[in-house]
Amino acid sequence: MIFLESYYTGQLYLLKLLTILDLGTTLYIFNNLSCFYNFRKALRHKYAITGSLEVPILGYSDVTIQVTKPDKSKGILRLKDVAFYTDFNTNLVLFRLLQKRGFY
């Protein structure tokens, strides 16, 4: 099982379109299928735990996001094996994995 902070409510709100850096999650998770390429369906019974809810993971893929570098220039960051769940209220990027790749 994968544990997430409580970002799931099943309702649309302002953060739905944003991607945030998260210190507590254990995986990347995005809510918009159009961000994904090389999408593959998840095996049955794959869930993320958020609060007291089990949220089904619908699939995995790679996602590319635009980032601002310390020198204020723009760059591209490719995230691999991002989980997809359409009702998640924001897109989460796992800080711990970025640190391993040299991003702070």
C-alpha positions in Angstrom: 0.0 0.0 0.0 1.1 3.6 -0.6 0.4 6.3 1.9 -0.5 9.9 1.0 -1.4 13.0 2.9 -5.1 13.9 2.8 -5.4 15.4 -0.7 -8.4 13.5 -1.8 -11.9 14.8 -1.2 -13.7 13.9 -4.5 -14.5 17.5 -5.2 -12.9 20.0 -7.7 -11.1 22.9 -6.2 -8.4 25.3 -7.1 -5.4 23.0 -6.6 -6.8 20.4 -9.1 -4.7 22.0 -11.9 -1.5 22.6 -9.9 1.5 20.4 -9.2 2.9 20.7 -5.7 6.1 19.4 -4.1 5.1 17.1 -1.3 7.2 16.0 1.7 4.9 13.3 3.0 3.8 11.2 -0.1 5.5 8.0 -1.2 4.7 8.3 -4.9 4.1 10.7 -7.7 0.4 11.1 -8.4 -1.4 13.1 -11.2 -5.0 13.6 -11.8 -5.1 14.6 -15.5 -4.7 11.8 -18.1 -3.6 14.3 -20.8 -0.3 14.8 -18.9 0.6 11.2 -19.3 2.5 9.4 -22.1 3.2 5.7 -22.3 0.2 5.1 -20.1 -0.4 1.5 -18.8 -3.3 0.4 -16.7 -2.6 -0.6 -13.1 -3.2 -4.1 -12.0 -6.4 -4.6 -10.1 -6.3 -3.9 -6.4 -3.7 -1.2 -6.5 -4.6 1.5 -4.0 -3.2 4.6 -2.4 -4.2 5.3 1.2 -5.2 8.9 2.0 -6.5 9.6 5.4 -9.0 6.9 6.0 -9.8 6.2 2.3 -8.4 3.7 -0.2 -8.1 5.5 -3.5 -7.8 3.1 -6.6 -4.8 3.8 -8.8 -6.0 3.6 -12.4 -2.7 3.4 -14.1 0.9 4.5 -14.4 2.9 6.5 -16.9 5.7 9.1 -17.3 4.9 12.8 -17.0 7.0 15.8 -18.1 6.6 19.0 -16.2 8.1 22.5 -16.7 10.3 23.7 -13.8 12.1 26.9 -12.9 15.8 26.4 -12.2 17.6 28.4 -9.4 19.0 30.7 -12.2 15.4 31.5 -13.1 15.7 29.7 -16.5 13.0 27.1 -17.5 13.7 23.4 -17.6 11.9 20.1 -18.2 11.7 17.4 -15.6 10.6 13.9 -16.5 8.9 11.9 -13.8 8.7 8.1 -14.2 6.0 5.7 -13.0 3.5 8.4 -12.0 0.3 7.1 -10.6 -3.0 8.2 -12.2 -6.2 8.9 -10.3 -8.7 11.3 -11.8 -10.4 12.5 -8.6 -7.2 13.4 -6.7 -7.3 17.1 -5.8 -3.8 18.0 -6.8 -0.8 16.6 -8.6 1.9 15.5 -6.2 5.7 15.4 -6.8 7.7 13.4 -4.3 10.4 15.6 -2.8 12.5 12.7 -1.5 12.9 11.3 -5.0 13.8 14.7 -6.4 16.5 15.1 -3.8 18.1 11.8 -4.9 18.2 13.3 -8.4 20.0 16.4 -7.2 17.0 18.8 -7.1 16.4 21.0 -4.0 
